[in-house]
Amino acid sequence: MTHNALTDAQNKASMHFTGPALTLAIPGSGKTTLLIHRLIHLVEIHGIKPDSILTLTFSKASADDMARRYQEKFGHTEHHFKFMTIHKLAYSLYKSYLKSIDKQMVLLDDGGQKYQILNDIFKKRHHETLNEDDFETLSNQIGLIYNLMLKRDQTGGHEFDWEDIFDLAEDYHRYKRRHHLYDFDDMLISAIQILKKSPALRMNLKSKYRFIQVDEAQDTSKLQFEFIELLLGEEQNLFLVADDDQSIYGFRGAYPTYLLEFPSRNPDASLYYLSDNFRSDANIVFTASKLIEGNKQRFQKEMKPFHDAIIKPQIKVFDDLDKRNNYLAEQLIDQANSLDSVQTKAILYRNKVSAISIVDMLERNQQSFQIKDAPLREFAHWLLEDLIAFFTLAMIPQDLESFQRIAFKMNGYISREMLNYVKSNHRGRSIFSVLIEIPFLQDYQTKTQERLYDQFEQLKRLRPYDAIHYIETELGYLDYLKNNTSRLGLTMNYARTRLDAYKAIAKPLKSGFDFITRISSLKAFLQTNFANSNEAIVLSTIHGSKGLEFDEVYMIDVNPQIFPGFKAKENDALEEERRLFYVGLTRAKKKFELLHSEFINGSYNGNSLFIDELISQSLTEHTFNNVMGKSATSQK
Ligand SMILES: Nc1ncnc2c1ncn2[C@@H]1O[C@H](COP(=O)(O)OP(=O)(O)OP(=O)(O)O)[C@@H](O)[C@H]1O
């Protein structure tokens, strides 16, 4: 078999003509290749008109990628196949319907505008601001309600207050209707409604798209499947390509159960399997297949490597984030001086916050890169805003706004009464002078305020790295976080990961002012569009790396309570996290390294469940790159 020849399994599936079909495939087995060849077979063998075949993809990027790969492969552009996302299809359908009745709609911007609306709604019910983390969660939960078509009595799990989420979802819905605003889910719901209402429109579409192919069907939601089913003609020409082990959007309503039930609901369905991995070193394939066996709810699949085994996946252990980042910098900068052909390298992580110290490091080294899912909001995170308020108050002791932000988050024993006194009496003076003069304080309380004054004087003189440590310890910020973890919806490991990242950015800087300036320049730097650039170095969340491949993959921050996340105690959630790890691991062609810091923000990190699983099954090589006297390499 040459590199370009289809395997028998790929060929068999690509020859599928009419009727429902499901192809279950492993990572790197050529799903895209298969879909493209099927298009050609439909046209050239069966004489089907290209524009009557609709290929639905998960993202706009994959639709574009497929169109590009089709052209590269077959060189001709005269075939007008349709590649688009399910949302795009729903959008154009609903838009033309509205046009026909002389109405318009406004698309809601998924970032800032959505935050504003949800924040206003949240404030009305809870009398407090919706923080960044809770916004993500709420937005996902609302999406989940729509995409899984949940009713109030159908929600399970005690991790969220579903009654409250339903109330907020209803407020949000009413707001959108009042302002003629539509988000992605509305588009689908509205398209389904008009299709159900108009048999003529349905007939028209059924004959327009005689064949429908769906890529990445494991992440298609229940609502999306309902939409697709409405488009199917009598022949039920639905060709699904999926890997249930790569279903990673459960939190947004992915519905892989549809696939598991597909064979029994469609007894005539043809089933195909792709089990050759053309992407990765055999060691990576073996490791991935062993790891995913930890999941119970899955189709059993064979996984055969096409390439030889050269090097085992590595777990590299470092003392701390700083040493880890230095190692990463070496790996990435090597590239620039290398005479070999350019290697694509990805740094993958579970949460966006993991990117920020790497962005800082790469920008300082003037190393170009591209970033997917840019972590813009991380630079406006409340925890960072708190630190900035400490720095600002130290530099500008008259700043009432900063003081108000942190008054109850440090060990100054400030009461609401004291805060009110400061507000009415500071008149542009130093907050600390006002605190010291408060008439209703006992002597010992005044002494505390004098101590606070000295501490902020001290804070002003410290380099920002030491200053963050001082805020955490001497000013009691860590205690505040510890006492409020459950109310703030975070774990200490999560808070430590953030503080660690901010300290890494602060390390080379001299003053609090430099720190504040650096944060805003990194924010501005990220606002430039990196998503479309063609750089060989890619930073991405694992979610964002779906469907991509790289010569080398470095996975970072696989930490306890972070990955798998602390909410992943129940089986379903844990299985989804394991699938996410599996997606990250299977992006690598030649080299996979998991970079592990032994300490996060000065506290012992411990091993994540996934690291323990890899070690206990001897799936990886374990290397200590720290200076704590451990042997350089130990084969576990
Ligand atoms: N028959 C084949 N022989 C050799 N290489 C192939 C063959 N089919 C596909 N490939 C190559 O295998 C790699 C993976 O293919 P592709 O990206 O289509 O996989 P995939 O199944 O979509 O992967 P994933 O689900 O992990 O994103 C590509 O580099 C592709 O060119």
The ligand as a MOL file (V3000), in Angstrom:
LIG
                    3D

  0  0  0     0  0            999 V3000
M  V30 BEGIN CTAB
M  V30 COUNTS 31 33 0 0 0
M  V30 BEGIN ATOM
M  V30 1 N -4.6780 5.2690 3.4390 0
M  V30 2 C -3.7950 6.0870 3.9690 0
M  V30 3 N -2.4740 5.8540 3.8650 0
M  V30 4 C -1.5700 6.6750 4.4100 0
M  V30 5 N -1.8740 7.7840 5.1030 0
M  V30 6 C -3.1530 8.0990 5.2570 0
M  V30 7 C -4.1830 7.2660 4.6880 0
M  V30 8 N -5.3800 7.8110 5.0180 0
M  V30 9 C -5.1040 8.9240 5.7510 0
M  V30 10 N -3.7800 9.0940 5.8850 0
M  V30 11 C -3.0820 10.1760 6.6220 0
M  V30 12 O -3.3400 9.9930 8.0140 0
M  V30 13 C -3.3470 11.2490 8.6950 0
M  V30 14 C -4.6120 11.3510 9.5230 0
M  V30 15 O -5.7200 11.5180 8.6880 0
M  V30 16 P -6.9860 12.4090 9.1070 0
M  V30 17 O -6.5140 13.7390 9.5730 0
M  V30 18 O -7.9670 12.3260 7.9870 0
M  V30 19 O -7.4340 11.5370 10.3370 0
M  V30 20 P -8.6970 11.6240 11.2480 0
M  V30 21 O -9.2120 10.2300 11.2950 0
M  V30 22 O -9.6230 12.6930 10.7840 0
M  V30 23 O -8.0090 11.9870 12.6100 0
M  V30 24 P -8.5900 12.5330 14.0400 0
M  V30 25 O -9.9150 11.9420 14.2740 0
M  V30 26 O -7.5770 12.0460 15.0290 0
M  V30 27 O -8.5790 14.0210 13.9650 0
M  V30 28 C -3.2640 12.3270 7.6300 0
M  V30 29 O -1.9360 12.8160 7.6090 0
M  V30 30 C -3.6160 11.5750 6.3370 0
M  V30 31 O -3.0110 12.1270 5.1900 0
M  V30 END ATOM
M  V30 BEGIN BOND
M  V30 1 1 1 2
M  V30 2 1 2 3
M  V30 3 2 2 7
M  V30 4 2 3 4
M  V30 5 1 4 5
M  V30 6 2 5 6
M  V30 7 1 6 7
M  V30 8 1 6 10
M  V30 9 1 7 8
M  V30 10 2 8 9
M  V30 11 1 9 10
M  V30 12 1 10 11
M  V30 13 1 11 12
M  V30 14 1 11 30
M  V30 15 1 12 13
M  V30 16 1 13 14
M  V30 17 1 13 28
M  V30 18 1 14 15
M  V30 19 1 15 16
M  V30 20 2 16 17
M  V30 21 1 16 18
M  V30 22 1 16 19
M  V30 23 1 19 20
M  V30 24 2 20 21
M  V30 25 1 20 22
M  V30 26 1 20 23
M  V30 27 1 23 24
M  V30 28 2 24 25
M  V30 29 1 24 26
M  V30 30 1 24 27
M  V30 31 1 28 29
M  V30 32 1 28 30
M  V30 33 1 30 31
M  V30 END BOND
M  V30 END CTAB
M  END
